[in-house]
């Protein structure tokens, strides 16, 4: 019996303790809820709405339903916002991923073109140098042909001059020989027409300053000696010597003509061979120059096209990078807006929970506090 009373006693103390703890907890929860509601504009609006319902003496159920409906609307808005955010995030992810792939491709293409251009540049420079060398080589061959032609022209002019001199010498020689033969003929016939010799000597005098003939001086000396002879026999001896000298002179002139003709033919042949050789080299150089010019044009066009293509790629790369940055910034702004609105709706939902809790668990105290607040204001 005594044990039963003891049990009841401790049980009652436990209930009292639980009640005190619950009351304290509820009181603490109430104060925190009121503090949260008062610290927020939306919370203050909720309190004002609750106050209006309390003052209108509408059923509490209507107030709770209104708060629950409002909370449901907040949740629906949040759900729609989350779905929209998912779509936006997915689109952002896809768009940024696609742009990032395009940017990577443009970067690879730009680097590849840069490497190719770096390879082409030395080749173009080398081709330019080769074309310049071939042009110089071609000009050198052209100059050699010009110099060879000028040299050949001078050689031919010299040959023509020598040939003219020999022709004139031969003409003068024939005049002398004719006069001498006439003199010999007169001597052999015993006519001793020294006037014939005087005529021959006069002819010789006319040509001796113009032509340098072999034995010319000796021939003149013999003629002078002959002119002083009174003996027919001595005169004939000298005449025979003079005749031999005339034959030597004629032979010399003919030999010189032949030698000059042969030398001219040899020079002409050598010139033609040299000209043909240089012409072949010139043609070969021209052909090589044409080929190298074609290669250079092809390389230059390829280089220009590659440079233009790289320029276009770089422009597209910059545009895509700018587009990436813009979309990334736009997505970031949308995400920030979503996070802020979500935070705001979560706060509103929390405040609605607290308002519903106060309305359903602490309506009396809430009503008392709100009415006191209304009397103050």
C-alpha positions as a Python dict, from the first residue, in 0.01 Angstrom:
ca = {
    (1, 'X'): (0, 0, 0),
    (2, 'X'): (276, 234, 102),
    (3, 'X'): (470, 135, -207),
    (4, 'X'): (171, 229, -421),
    (5, 'X'): (159, 577, -279),
    (6, 'X'): (531, 617, -336),
    (7, 'X'): (492, 514, -700),
    (8, 'X'): (208, 758, -753),
    (9, 'X'): (409, 1033, -589),
    (10, 'X'): (708, 989, -817),
    (11, 'X'): (487, 948, -1119),
    (12, 'X'): (318, 1278, -1045),
    (13, 'X'): (654, 1447, -1003),
    (14, 'X'): (762, 1308, -1337),
    (15, 'X'): (447, 1438, -1503),
    (16, 'X'): (503, 1775, -1345),
    (17, 'X'): (859, 1779, -1470),
    (18, 'X'): (748, 1686, -1819),
    (19, 'X'): (481, 1954, -1810),
    (20, 'X'): (729, 2213, -1693),
    (21, 'X'): (976, 2110, -1963),
    (22, 'X'): (705, 2107, -2226),
    (23, 'X'): (574, 2440, -2113),
    (24, 'X'): (922, 2587, -2118),
    (25, 'X'): (998, 2434, -2453),
    (26, 'X'): (669, 2553, -2594),
    (27, 'X'): (727, 2896, -2450),
    (28, 'X'): (1078, 2908, -2596),
    (29, 'X'): (949, 2786, -2930),
    (30, 'X'): (675, 3047, -2922),
    (31, 'X'): (919, 3329, -2846),
    (32, 'X'): (1152, 3216, -3125),
    (33, 'X'): (866, 3193, -3372),
    (34, 'X'): (740, 3540, -3280),
    (35, 'X'): (1091, 3678, -3306),
    (36, 'X'): (1138, 3522, -3649),
    (37, 'X'): (804, 3654, -3773),
    (38, 'X'): (867, 4004, -3644),
    (39, 'X'): (1215, 4018, -3794),
    (40, 'X'): (1089, 3956, -4148),
    (41, 'X'): (863, 4169, -4368),
    (42, 'X'): (673, 3866, -4488),
    (43, 'X'): (644, 3746, -4127),
    (44, 'X'): (507, 4083, -4020),
    (45, 'X'): (253, 4062, -4302),
    (46, 'X'): (150, 3719, -4176),
    (47, 'X'): (107, 3851, -3822),
    (48, 'X'): (-101, 4141, -3953),
    (49, 'X'): (-314, 3896, -4150),
    (50, 'X'): (-359, 3673, -3843),
    (51, 'X'): (-449, 3980, -3637),
    (52, 'X'): (-712, 4083, -3892),
    (53, 'X'): (-866, 3734, -3883),
    (54, 'X'): (-866, 3732, -3502),
    (55, 'X'): (-1031, 4073, -3489),
    (56, 'X'): (-1290, 3965, -3742),
    (57, 'X'): (-1371, 3669, -3517),
    (58, 'X'): (-1371, 3431, -3813),
    (59, 'X'): (-1326, 3063, -3732),
    (60, 'X'): (-969, 2963, -3664),
    (61, 'X'): (-1005, 2687, -3919),
    (62, 'X'): (-1044, 2947, -4194),
    (63, 'X'): (-725, 3114, -4083),
    (64, 'X'): (-537, 2785, -4075),
    (65, 'X'): (-674, 2691, -4418),
    (66, 'X'): (-568, 3027, -4558),
    (67, 'X'): (-217, 2986, -4419),
    (68, 'X'): (-196, 2630, -4547),
    (69, 'X'): (-319, 2739, -4892),
    (70, 'X'): (-63, 3014, -4894),
    (71, 'X'): (205, 2763, -4798),
    (72, 'X'): (84, 2532, -5076),
    (73, 'X'): (114, 2818, -5327),
    (74, 'X'): (467, 2888, -5208),
    (75, 'X'): (553, 2520, -5253),
    (76, 'X'): (399, 2517, -5601),
    (77, 'X'): (593, 2826, -5699),
    (78, 'X'): (908, 2665, -5560),
    (79, 'X'): (838, 2344, -5752),
    (80, 'X'): (788, 2537, -6078),
    (81, 'X'): (1101, 2736, -6004),
    (82, 'X'): (1297, 2415, -5944),
    (83, 'X'): (1170, 2261, -6268),
    (84, 'X'): (1252, 2578, -6459),
    (85, 'X'): (1594, 2588, -6293),
    (86, 'X'): (1656, 2228, -6397),
    (87, 'X'): (1568, 2312, -6758),
    (88, 'X'): (1781, 2625, -6750),
    (89, 'X'): (2070, 2438, -6587),
    (90, 'X'): (2042, 2159, -6844),
    (91, 'X'): (2034, 2409, -7132),
    (92, 'X'): (2326, 2599, -6981),
    (93, 'X'): (2520, 2277, -6938),
    (94, 'X'): (2448, 2166, -7294),
    (95, 'X'): (2512, 2508, -7449),
    (96, 'X'): (2831, 2565, -7252),
    (97, 'X'): (2946, 2211, -7325),
    (98, 'X'): (2879, 2255, -7696),
    (99, 'X'): (3054, 2592, -7697),
    (100, 'X'): (3345, 2449, -7502),
    (101, 'X'): (3381, 2169, -7759),
    (102, 'X'): (3372, 2426, -8041),
    (103, 'X'): (3628, 2641, -7860),
    (104, 'X'): (3856, 2339, -7813),
    (105, 'X'): (3820, 2250, -8182),
    (106, 'X'): (3897, 2608, -8289),
    (107, 'X'): (4198, 2615, -8056),
    (108, 'X'): (4329, 2289, -8201),
    (109, 'X'): (4267, 2415, -8554),
    (110, 'X'): (4437, 2747, -8478),
    (111, 'X'): (4741, 2573, -8329),
    (112, 'X'): (4753, 2331, -8623),
    (113, 'X'): (4735, 2616, -8874),
    (114, 'X'): (5000, 2809, -8679),
    (115, 'X'): (5231, 2508, -8694),
    (116, 'X'): (5160, 2464, -9066),
    (117, 'X'): (5225, 2833, -9133),
    (118, 'X'): (5551, 2811, -8937),
    (119, 'X'): (5645, 2520, -9164),
    (120, 'X'): (5546, 2704, -9482),
    (121, 'X'): (5728, 3029, -9401),
    (122, 'X'): (6084, 2885, -9427),
    (123, 'X'): (5985, 2701, -9746),
    (124, 'X'): (5853, 3023, -9900),
    (125, 'X'): (6166, 3213, -9796),
    (126, 'X'): (6382, 2937, -9941),
    (127, 'X'): (6183, 2943, -10264),
    (128, 'X'): (6214, 3323, -10282),
    (129, 'X'): (6591, 3293, -10241),
    (130, 'X'): (6606, 3022, -10511),
    (131, 'X'): (6396, 3232, -10749),
    (132, 'X'): (6625, 3531, -10688),
    (133, 'X'): (6931, 3312, -10752),
    (134, 'X'): (6777, 3176, -11071),
    (135, 'X'): (6689, 3527, -11188),
    (136, 'X'): (7047, 3639, -11122),
    (137, 'X'): (7178, 3327, -11295),
    (138, 'X'): (6956, 3398, -11593),
    (139, 'X'): (7070, 3762, -11602),
    (140, 'X'): (7433, 3648, -11577),
    (141, 'X'): (7388, 3415, -11876),
    (142, 'X'): (7216, 3694, -12067),
    (143, 'X'): (7507, 3925, -11983),
    (144, 'X'): (7757, 3658, -12091),
    (145, 'X'): (7576, 3623, -12423),
    (146, 'X'): (7580, 3999, -12465),
    (147, 'X'): (7951, 4025, -12385),
    (148, 'X'): (8031, 3731, -12611),
    (149, 'X'): (7830, 3891, -12894),
    (150, 'X'): (8009, 4223, -12842),
    (151, 'X'): (8347, 4046, -12837),
    (152, 'X'): (8255, 3852, -13150),
    (153, 'X'): (8143, 4170, -13322),
    (154, 'X'): (8477, 4336, -13241),
    (155, 'X'): (8665, 4027, -13362),
    (156, 'X'): (8470, 4030, -13686),
    (157, 'X'): (8532, 4402, -13729),
    (158, 'X'): (8905, 4340, -13675),
    (159, 'X'): (8894, 4051, -13924),
    (160, 'X'): (8710, 4269, -14177),
    (161, 'X'): (8966, 4546, -14131),
    (162, 'X'): (9258, 4303, -14174),
    (163, 'X'): (9090, 4148, -14477),
    (164, 'X'): (9030, 4491, -14630),
    (165, 'X'): (9393, 4580, -14568),
    (166, 'X'): (9508, 4257, -14730),
    (167, 'X'): (9278, 4318, -15027),
    (168, 'X'): (9410, 4669, -15065),
    (169, 'X'): (9766, 4542, -15024),
    (170, 'X'): (9703, 4283, -15292),
    (171, 'X'): (9560, 4549, -15517),
    (172, 'X'): (9867, 4768, -15458),
    (173, 'X'): (10093, 4470, -15510),
    (174, 'X'): (9931, 4395, -15845),
    (175, 'X'): (9989, 4755, -15950),
    (176, 'X'): (10355, 4729, -15854),
    (177, 'X'): (10386, 4388, -16019),
    (178, 'X'): (10227, 4520, -16340),
    (179, 'X'): (10463, 4816, -16348),
    (180, 'X'): (10761, 4592, -16272),
    (181, 'X'): (10668, 4340, -16542),
    (182, 'X'): (10638, 4623, -16789),
    (183, 'X'): (10984, 4743, -16684),
    (184, 'X'): (11132, 4390, -16716),
    (185, 'X'): (10966, 4348, -17051),
    (186, 'X'): (11123, 4670, -17176),
    (187, 'X'): (11463, 4565, -17043),
    (188, 'X'): (11441, 4218, -17201),
    (189, 'X'): (11351, 4372, -17533),
    (190, 'X'): (11654, 4594, -17508),
    (191, 'X'): (11448, 4903, -17510),
    (192, 'X'): (11592, 5015, -17174),
    (193, 'X'): (11297, 5239, -17110),
    (194, 'X'): (11395, 5373, -16776),
    (195, 'X'): (11090, 5592, -16787),
    (196, 'X'): (10890, 5271, -16731),
    (197, 'X'): (11085, 5213, -16412),
    (198, 'X'): (11018, 5572, -16309),
    (199, 'X'): (10645, 5510, -16357),
    (200, 'X'): (10663, 5190, -16150),
    (201, 'X'): (10858, 5373, -15881),
    (202, 'X'): (10592, 5643, -15876),
    (203, 'X'): (10321, 5377, -15827),
    (204, 'X'): (10524, 5221, -15550),
    (205, 'X'): (10562, 5558, -15384),
    (206, 'X'): (10184, 5600, -15382),
    (207, 'X'): (10120, 5273, -15196),
    (208, 'X'): (10428, 5230, -14974),
    (209, 'X'): (10292, 5454, -14698),
    (210, 'X'): (9964, 5261, -14686),
    (211, 'X'): (10073, 4895, -14690),
    (212, 'X'): (10330, 4706, -14487),
    (213, 'X'): (10435, 4423, -14716),
    (214, 'X'): (10690, 4154, -14641),
    (215, 'X'): (11022, 4242, -14812),
    (216, 'X'): (10889, 4583, -14898),
    (217, 'X'): (11194, 4770, -14772),
    (218, 'X'): (11436, 4529, -14939),
    (219, 'X'): (11229, 4550, -15254),
    (220, 'X'): (11261, 4929, -15255),
    (221, 'X'): (11635, 4906, -15198),
    (222, 'X'): (11673, 4672, -15496),
    (223, 'X'): (11467, 4906, -15710),
    (224, 'X'): (11692, 5193, -15608),
    (225, 'X'): (11998, 4983, -15692),
    (226, 'X'): (11840, 4881, -16020),
    (227, 'X'): (11779, 5242, -16112),
    (228, 'X'): (12149, 5311, -16076),
    (229, 'X'): (12265, 5022, -16298),
    (230, 'X'): (12397, 5090, -16643),
    (231, 'X'): (12488, 4732, -16718),
    (232, 'X'): (12209, 4532, -16869),
    (233, 'X'): (12339, 4210, -16716),
    (234, 'X'): (12341, 4350, -16364),
    (235, 'X'): (12001, 4499, -16418),
    (236, 'X'): (11863, 4159, -16518),
    (237, 'X'): (12011, 3994, -16206),
    (238, 'X'): (11845, 4250, -15989),
    (239, 'X'): (11525, 4212, -16184),
    (240, 'X'): (11527, 3834, -16118),
    (241, 'X'): (11575, 3900, -15745),
    (242, 'X'): (11292, 4149, -15754),
    (243, 'X'): (11069, 3896, -15931),
    (244, 'X'): (11139, 3640, -15656),
    (245, 'X'): (11057, 3896, -15391),
    (246, 'X'): (10731, 3981, -15566),
    (247, 'X'): (10635, 3612, -15561),
    (248, 'X'): (10715, 3600, -15189),
    (249, 'X'): (10501, 3907, -15130),
    (250, 'X'): (10211, 3759, -15323),
    (251, 'X'): (10247, 3427, -15138),
    (252, 'X'): (10255, 3608, -14803),
    (253, 'X'): (9941, 3805, -14881),
    (254, 'X'): (9756, 3492, -14993),
    (255, 'X'): (9880, 3300, -14686),
    (256, 'X'): (9767, 3579, -14455),
    (257, 'X'): (9428, 3585, -14620),
    (258, 'X'): (9393, 3210, -14578),
    (259, 'X'): (9515, 3223, -14217),
    (260, 'X'): (9277, 3508, -14132),
    (261, 'X'): (8987, 3326, -14302),
    (262, 'X'): (9063, 3008, -14107),
    (263, 'X'): (9104, 3203, -13783),
    (264, 'X'): (8772, 3378, -13848),
    (265, 'X'): (8601, 3046, -13914),
    (266, 'X'): (8753, 2905, -13593),
    (267, 'X'): (8643, 3210, -13396),
    (268, 'X'): (8294, 3191, -13546),
    (269, 'X'): (8270, 2819, -13465),
    (270, 'X'): (8397, 2875, -13111),
    (271, 'X'): (8153, 3162, -13066),
    (272, 'X'): (7862, 2955, -13199),
    (273, 'X'): (7955, 2665, -12969),
    (274, 'X'): (7989, 2898, -12672),
    (275, 'X'): (7666, 3077, -12762),
    (276, 'X'): (7484, 2744, -12795),
    (277, 'X'): (7625, 2627, -12462),
    (278, 'X'): (7528, 2948, -12284),
    (279, 'X'): (7192, 2947, -12462),
    (280, 'X'): (7129, 2593, -12334),
    (281, 'X'): (7225, 2701, -11984),
    (282, 'X'): (7007, 3011, -12021),
    (283, 'X'): (6711, 2805, -12140),
    (284, 'X'): (6767, 2553, -11861),
    (285, 'X'): (6786, 2838, -11610),
    (286, 'X'): (6470, 2994, -11757),
    (287, 'X'): (6288, 2662, -11732),
    (288, 'X'): (6408, 2613, -11376),
    (289, 'X'): (6307, 2972, -11294),
    (290, 'X'): (5959, 2910, -11436),
    (291, 'X'): (5924, 2594, -11228),
    (292, 'X'): (6053, 2764, -10913),
    (293, 'X'): (5824, 3063, -10974),
    (294, 'X'): (5532, 2823, -11005),
    (295, 'X'): (5633, 2649, -10683),
    (296, 'X'): (5675, 2986, -10510),
    (297, 'X'): (5335, 3105, -10631),
    (298, 'X'): (5176, 2783, -10509),
    (299, 'X'): (5350, 2806, -10171),
    (300, 'X'): (5266, 3176, -10139),
    (301, 'X'): (4900, 3112, -10221),
    (302, 'X'): (4891, 2821, -9977),
    (303, 'X'): (5056, 3037, -9711),
    (304, 'X'): (4814, 3323, -9776),
    (305, 'X'): (4514, 3090, -9762),
    (306, 'X'): (4641, 2933, -9439),
    (307, 'X'): (4697, 3276, -9285),
    (308, 'X'): (4349, 3389, -9389),
    (309, 'X'): (4198, 3065, -9261),
    (310, 'X'): (4382, 3103, -8929),
    (311, 'X'): (4261, 3462, -8904),
    (312, 'X'): (3902, 3346, -8959),
    (313, 'X'): (3946, 3064, -8706),
    (314, 'X'): (4091, 3305, -8449),
    (315, 'X'): (3799, 3545, -8501),
    (316, 'X'): (3551, 3260, -8459),
    (317, 'X'): (3743, 3141, -8154),
    (318, 'X'): (3722, 3486, -7996),
    (319, 'X'): (3351, 3508, -8078),
    (320, 'X'): (3283, 3166, -7931),
    (321, 'X'): (3484, 3247, -7619),
    (322, 'X'): (3289, 3572, -7580),
    (323, 'X'): (2962, 3386, -7636),
    (324, 'X'): (3073, 3127, -7378),
    (325, 'X'): (3148, 3402, -7126),
    (326, 'X'): (2813, 3572, -7193),
    (327, 'X'): (2613, 3251, -7154),
    (328, 'X'): (2814, 3153, -6849),
    (329, 'X'): (2748, 3494, -6694),
    (330, 'X'): (2379, 3475, -6787),
    (331, 'X'): (2351, 3124, -6640),
    (332, 'X'): (2531, 3240, -6328),
    (333, 'X'): (2287, 3531, -6288),
    (334, 'X'): (1989, 3299, -6338),
    (335, 'X'): (2132, 3057, -6085),
    (336, 'X'): (2189, 3336, -5835),
    (337, 'X'): (1833, 3457, -5889),
    (338, 'X'): (1708, 3102, -5839),
    (339, 'X'): (1913, 3058, -5522),
    (340, 'X'): (1791, 3391, -5385),
    (341, 'X'): (1426, 3321, -5470),
    (342, 'X'): (1459, 2968, -5328),
    (343, 'X'): (1609, 3106, -5011),
    (344, 'X'): (1328, 3361, -4991),
    (345, 'X'): (1058, 3097, -5049),
    (346, 'X'): (1220, 2862, -4797),
    (347, 'X'): (1212, 3148, -4549),
    (348, 'X'): (850, 3216, -4636),
    (349, 'X'): (766, 2847, -4599),
    (350, 'X'): (942, 2836, -4262),
    (351, 'X'): (756, 3144, -4145),
    (352, 'X'): (427, 2995, -4264),
    (353, 'X'): (507, 2679, -4070),
    (354, 'X'): (569, 2889, -3762),
    (355, 'X'): (253, 3092, -3819),
    (356, 'X'): (47, 2773, -3858),
    (357, 'X'): (213, 2625, -3551),
    (358, 'X'): (136, 2935, -3343),
    (359, 'X'): (-219, 2945, -3472),
    (360, 'X'): (-284, 2582, -3390),
    (361, 'X'): (-90, 2549, -3062),
    (362, 'X'): (-70, 2894, -2905),
    (363, 'X'): (-368, 3079, -3038),
    (364, 'X'): (-463, 3226, -2700),
    (365, 'X'): (-123, 3372, -2628),
    (366, 'X'): (-88, 3480, -2991),
    (367, 'X'): (-426, 3652, -2978),
    (368, 'X'): (-335, 3826, -2653),
    (369, 'X'): (1, 3946, -2786),
    (370, 'X'): (-145, 4067, -3114),
    (371, 'X'): (-427, 4256, -2942),
    (372, 'X'): (-181, 4420, -2705),
    (373, 'X'): (30, 4514, -3005),
    (374, 'X'): (-277, 4660, -3175),
    (375, 'X'): (-367, 4866, -2868),
    (376, 'X'): (-17, 5010, -2856),
    (377, 'X'): (-40, 5122, -3219),
}
